[in-house]
Each structure stands twice: as C-alpha cells, then as structure tokens.
C-alpha cells in the first residue's frame, strides 16, 4: 500500500496571512458639520470656542475619520485645527470616511513588513479568512514582495493561483 504524502506540508512555501495586519481599535467620525453655524457656515470665533470646549477625551485611543457631511465651504485651516486637537489623544486620524481610515491603517500596518525576509521565497498570500481584506491590501503586498520573492501565489497552499514567478 502506498503511503500518503502531504506534499503541501513538505513544500517550501511561506504563507502570509493579511489578517495579521488588519486594523484594530474603534473608528469614530468627527463631522465638521456639527461644529458649524447652522451646520453650514464656519464662524471662526465660534468654531474655535466650540473646539476648545469640546471634551477631546472621547477620542482617546480611537481612530478618527474627519469628514464634513454638509455642503459647506470649510477652510483648510479648520481641518488642521481639528487635527491639532486630535493629535495628543487619538490613536490615528485622517481626513476621509471610515473606509478610507480603515484602508489607510491597513496599509500603514503593512508598511512594517520587511520584504527582505522573503528574499527568494515562494510566497502564498492567504485568500480566505474571517475578515474582509480589501483589494488595496492585496495590491500592496504584491508591490512589497514582487521585487524580492521567487514567486507569489494567491489562495491556500493546497490550491493556489499563480500571480508572479521570477524568470
């Protein structure tokens, strides 16, 4: 009787699970609209006083998406002022909606990858998991690894789709 050999376990594949880089922490929205006169007009004196009186601790260790959902003209300095208040308390903040903040954090987390540790390796980027991984993350891992790896595959070690192979 022939012995069953697990060729996947014996292969020299390195698997990367992008869920390891998934952003953590709560993301909340700072809507400029809520700090405008009649939710439309920025009155500098009132705006500054309102920000000064705001309990910024509600943003402590949170990811903050800065948006303006009103059709208002908000000067650039006003966004900068909000950022200056968020700096000492928020874990992260950016101008954009929650999805933008999520993608930005994901890419920021992936920037910690040292591509050289995958030099000349055959890499499988895991395709299935418990969390939704955006296309941006898959594009970024390809950008990081392609210059150094022997090959990139997508999926699971037992069933992969070839993406790149060094010639």
VENBEL-V670670 format. One record per residue. N is the residue number from 0. RES is the residue in one letter. PHI is phi in whole degrees, 0 to 359 (none if undefined). PSI is psi in degrees with one decimal (NA if undefined). NEAR is the number of other ideal C-beta (glycine too) atoms within 8 Angstrom. Layout:
n-><N:N>
res-><RES:RES>
phi-><PHI:PHI>
psi-><PSI:PSI>
near-><NEAR:NEAR>
//
This chain:
n-><0:1:2:3:4:5:6:7:8:9:10:11:12:13:14:15:16:17:18:19:20:21:22:23:24:25:26:27:28:29:30:31:32:33:34:35:36:37:38:39:40:41:42:43:44:45:46:47:48:49:50:51:52:53:54:55:56:57:58:59:60:61:62:63:64:65:66:67:68:69:70:71:72:73:74:75:76:77:78:79:80:81:82:83:84:85:86:87:88:89:90:91:92:93:94:95:96:97:98:99:100:101:102:103:104:105:106:107:108:109:110:111:112:113:114:115:116:117:118:119:120:121:122:123:124:125:126:127:128:129:130:131:132:133:134:135:136:137:138:139:140:141:142:143:144:145:146:147:148:149:150:151:152:153:154:155:156:157:158:159:160:161:162:163:164:165:166>
res-><X:X:X:X:X:X:X:X:X:X:X:X:X:X:X:X:X:X:X:X:X:X:X:X:X:X:X:X:X:X:X:X:X:X:X:X:X:X:X:X:X:X:X:X:X:X:X:X:X:X:X:X:X:X:X:X:X:X:X:X:X:X:X:X:X:X:X:X:X:X:X:X:X:X:X:X:X:X:X:X:X:X:X:X:X:X:X:X:X:X:X:X:X:X:X:X:X:X:X:X:X:X:X:X:X:X:X:X:X:X:X:X:X:X:X:X:X:X:X:X:X:X:X:X:X:X:X:X:X:X:X:X:X:X:X:X:X:X:X:X:X:X:X:X:X:X:X:X:X:X:X:X:X:X:X:X:X:X:X:X:X:X:X:X:X:X:X>
phi-><none:286:283:278:249:274:290:295:296:275:288:264:265:251:261:246:257:292:298:297:257:298:299:246:90:281:249:237:252:254:263:302:308:291:243:254:293:55:58:223:237:267:258:307:298:293:299:297:296:297:292:296:277:292:278:290:297:295:259:304:60:250:271:239:262:265:223:224:273:268:275:237:267:246:293:304:301:293:294:296:295:299:300:293:283:285:312:283:243:284:291:200:211:201:281:145:282:299:296:297:298:300:298:297:295:301:294:297:297:290:296:284:292:264:302:297:291:252:310:58:262:264:249:249:269:302:258:247:186:270:244:281:255:284:302:303:291:292:295:295:295:293:299:289:269:307:294:241:274:283:203:235:231:242:125:241:307:277:205:245:248:293:245:209:220:293:266>
psi-><132.8:139.2:139.5:124.2:129.1:93.7:-26.9:-46.2:-31.2:-13.8:158.7:49.5:141.1:124.4:133.8:123.1:110.4:-14.3:-23.6:-23.2:6.1:133.4:143.5:166.6:158.8:141.2:129.1:163.3:133.7:107.0:116.1:-30.7:-38.7:-9.6:15.3:151.8:123.9:26.1:22.2:-28.9:133.2:114.7:113.4:-48.4:-46.6:-40.2:-48.9:-42.5:-40.3:-42.3:-38.0:-36.0:-14.7:140.3:94.8:-12.1:-21.1:-15.3:4.2:124.0:23.6:158.6:132.1:127.2:117.9:121.0:170.3:107.9:-3.5:154.3:70.9:154.5:114.0:123.3:149.9:-40.4:-27.9:-39.3:-39.0:-38.8:-43.4:-44.4:-37.6:-30.3:-33.7:-29.6:-49.4:-11.2:-37.7:147.8:-38.6:149.0:152.4:155.3:123.5:169.9:-179.5:-37.2:-41.3:-44.1:-42.3:-49.4:-41.9:-44.2:-39.7:-48.7:-36.2:-43.5:-39.0:-22.6:-16.7:-10.1:131.8:102.7:-27.7:-24.5:-11.0:14.0:124.3:25.1:159.4:113.6:134.9:122.0:114.9:135.0:-26.2:148.3:-170.3:-16.1:151.0:121.5:127.9:160.2:-34.9:-38.1:-40.2:-37.8:-42.0:-42.6:-34.3:-42.9:-40.7:-40.3:-30.3:-39.7:-18.4:-23.2:163.0:-40.5:156.0:131.5:157.2:140.5:-137.2:151.6:-29.1:-13.4:93.2:157.2:121.3:136.5:-43.5:140.4:125.9:136.6:NA>
near-><2:3:4:4:5:6:6:8:5:6:8:5:10:9:9:9:7:14:10:5:10:10:9:3:9:5:12:10:10:12:8:15:10:6:7:14:8:5:8:8:7:11:7:6:6:8:13:9:8:9:11:6:5:7:4:10:6:6:12:8:6:11:14:15:15:14:11:8:5:9:3:12:4:10:6:6:6:11:11:8:11:12:10:7:11:14:8:5:10:12:6:11:13:10:5:10:8:8:7:10:16:11:11:11:11:14:11:8:10:13:6:6:9:5:10:6:6:10:8:5:9:11:14:14:14:12:7:5:9:3:6:3:9:9:5:9:14:12:8:10:13:12:7:9:12:9:4:9:14:7:11:12:13:10:10:9:9:5:5:10:6:8:9:9:6:6:2>
//
